[in-house]
């Protein structure tokens, strides 16, 4: 399909990786809408989102509105006769008057088996709460993850739960492939949207970094799920060493015979090491 006018709404690295897949399928957008740059790090350096960096590397225009209902943003969008909007982890609720701008509506790539896990952190929540997951391509409406499904596929994951980075890699591969399949079929009228069973919907909140604290009094498999799901939040526990309370980040663990086995850790002020080496170094200064 040639010369489709597509605008893409997305912000984090996951979204940029989906853009790579769209480019491979020759569906690169003409415009990328991302959230504004944000201060990051100890020095609070203003940092662009991953999709803005991708856009600049691929010579594609970028808009970063603070409010999607702002008249100037809507006027800018309406200057082009858009065929389709694609949304992947944009990070803000998109109002209906924006969703309705393109000729063929707005489709969303959502990393869960909708109607399960509607919300902001479907991949982490799948690892924490589910025993399977998958990718959904849906037609968006103004309600969160509510619109009809265009295509859906369950992931084939042999060992559950996976690490979050492993799951994201799989979601990018499957999601990018499904999106490139759906776009021409949807534009040509060969897909009939399927209404979600809203009675089966589950909802999730954004992950709070405090949730990454590991309490060894909790169920060991629950703790293993947390370690696998929350690697980006640095799952941790506290211990006493040389009369000092220190924070230990868990880098790698496994679950065997009903037990959580910690394998690699990053102690505060030290390099990553085997957990057994850390335990043996009780006299080391931290």
N, C-alpha and C positions, 0 to 999 in steps of 0.2 A: 504494500500500500504506500503510495508516494505522496509526499507533501502534506501529510497530516499536520495540522497545527495543534501541538500539545503543550500545555503548561503543567509543570510538576511542582507540587507542594511537598516539601520534606526538609529535614534539618540535620539529623545526626549522621554518623558514619554508616549506619544501616541503610539510610536513604541514599547516600552516595554510592553504596555498593549496588543498590537496585538501579541507579542511573547507569552504572557500568553495564548491567545486563540489558537495559533498554537500548543502550548504544550498540551493543552486540547484535540486537534484533532490529537495528535500523529504525528505532522509534525514539531517538533523542529528542527531548523537548526543545522548544524555541525560547522558553522562559522558565526560570526556576524561582519559586517563592519560598523564602526561608525566614526563620525568625531572626530578629536583630542580633548583631554581635553582642557577646557577653564578656564581662571580666572573668578571668580565670587565673588560678595559681596564687601563690602568696603575694605576688606583686600586682595582682588584679589587672593583668594585661588584657586589653580588649581583643577578643579572639573571634574570628569568623566561624560560622558553622561549617561542617564538612561539605554540605551541598554547595555553599557559596564558593568554597575552594575548588570544588569539582567544576562548577560553572565557569570560573575564571580560567581554569586549565583547558576547558573545551570551548572557550569563546562564546559563551551563552549569557544572555542578559539575566540579571538577578534583581528581584524586588524583595525588600525586607520590611514590610509594614508592621507598625506597632499595633494597629487596629485594622482588622479586616473589613470593618464597616465604614472606614474613613472614605469620604467622597473622592478624595484625590486618588486613592488606591483603586476604587471601583472604576473611576473614569479611565485610569491607565489600563486596567484589564480590558475594558470594553472597546479600546482602540483597535483590537484585533478580533477577527472572526474565528474564535477558537472552535476546534472540532471536539477536543476532549481535555479534561483535567485528570491528572493522576496524582493520588495522595499516598505517601508512605512515611509514616512517623513524622508528621508535620509538627505536632506539639500544641496546637490550638484548635478549638472548635471552629469549624468553617460554616458561616451562616448560609442559609438556603439561597439567598439572592446571589451569592458567589457560586454555589454549586450548580445553579441553573444557567450560568452564562454560556458554557459550551454547547454546541449542537447536540452532542451525544452524552451530555451529562458529565458526572464526575465519578471515577472509579477509585477504589481504595484497596491497597494491599495490606491485609491485616494478618499478623502471624499467630493465629489461633484457629481452632475449629469452631467458628461462630455457629450458634449463638453463645457458646461458652467463652469465657474470658474476654468480655467486652471491657475496654479500658486501656490504661496507660502503660501497663507492664506485662503484656501477655506472655512473653517468652519466659521471664523469671517466674511468673505465677504458674505457668505450666509445669516447670520443674518442681516448684514448691507444692503444688496442689493436685496435679493430674498424673496420669500414667500413660498418656499419649498426647500428641498435639499435631498440628498441621497448618497449612496456609489457606487463606480464603481471599478470593478476589470478589469484591462486592460493589454494587452501585450505591453511592452514598446518598443519604438524606440528612436532615438537620439534626437528628438524634444520634447519639454516640453508638457507632458500630451496629446500626439498626437496619440498614438498607438490605435489599434483596441480594442473594448470592448469585454470582455469575459463574464461578468455578471454585472448587475446593478439593484439596488433596491432603490425605493423612501422610505424615512422615513415617518412613520405615526406620525406626530406631531400635537397634538390637538390644542395647543395654540401657536401662532406665534407672536413674535419671542422668542425662548428659550434662556436661559443663555448659555454661551459658554461651561461651564462644563457639563451642562445637554446634550447639543448636542454632546460633545465629548464622553460621556458615551454611548449614543445611537449609535454613529459611531463605537465605539469599539465593541459593541455587534453585530451589523449587519455586520460590516466589517470582524470581526473574523469568524463569521458563513459562510459568503459568500466565504471567502478565503479557509476555510476547505472544502467547497463543490467544489470549482473550481479546486483545486490542483489535486485530482484524476481524475476528468473528463477531464481536459486539458492533463494530462500525457497519458491518455488512448485514446485520440483523439476523445472524445465525445462532444467537444465544437468547434463550428465554429466561429472564431473571426469576429466581425461586425465592419466595418469601421465607424469611427465617421463622422458626418455631419460637416465638418470643416467650412462651411459657417455660422453655428450657434455658433461658438466658441466665448467665452468671456474670457478676461484675467485680472488677478489681480496682484497687487504688494504686497510686504511684508508690513505688518502693521508697521507704525511708531508710537512710543510711544506718540509723540506730538498729534496724532489724538485723544487721549483719553480726551483732554480738552473739557469740555461741555460749550457751549455758549448758554445761555438761550434766546437769540434772535433768535436762529434757531428753525425750526419746532419741536414741542415737541415730535412727534413720531420718528423723526430722532434721537433726543437725547436719547430716550428710546432704540432704536436699538443700539446706541453706548454703552450705559451702559450695555446692555445684552451681546453684542459681545466682549467688550474690558475689561472684568473683570480682566483678567491677566495683563492688562496694567494700572489698577487702574484708572478708569474714575474719573475725578476731576474737581473742579471749584475753583476759588479764591473768598474770601470775606474779608471785613475789620472787625476786632474785636480788640477793645481797641487800636485804632490807629495803628494797625499792619495788614499787608496783610498776610493772612494764606491760606494754601491749604487744601481743603476739599475733601476727597475721598468718592465717592458714593458707598456704599456697596450693597444697595438694593433699587429698585424703582419699580413702577408699572404705567401702563397707563390706565386711566379710563376717559370716557366721554370727550375724546379729550385733556386730561390734563396729564402732567407728574407729578407724585406724588413721591417725594423722601421720603423714609421710614427710612433707616439707613445710617449713615455716620461715617467716621473716620476722625475727625479733626486733623490737625497737632499738635503733642504733647499731644494728649489725647487718650482715649480708644473709641472703637466703641460705638455709642449711637443712640437713636432715633433722627431723624432729628428735630422733634418738641422740644425735650429737648434741642437740640443745639440752636435752635432759641430763646428759652426762657432764655438761659444762656448768654445773651448779656453782662452781667457784669463780667462773669468769665474771669480770666486771662488765656491766652493761652501760 
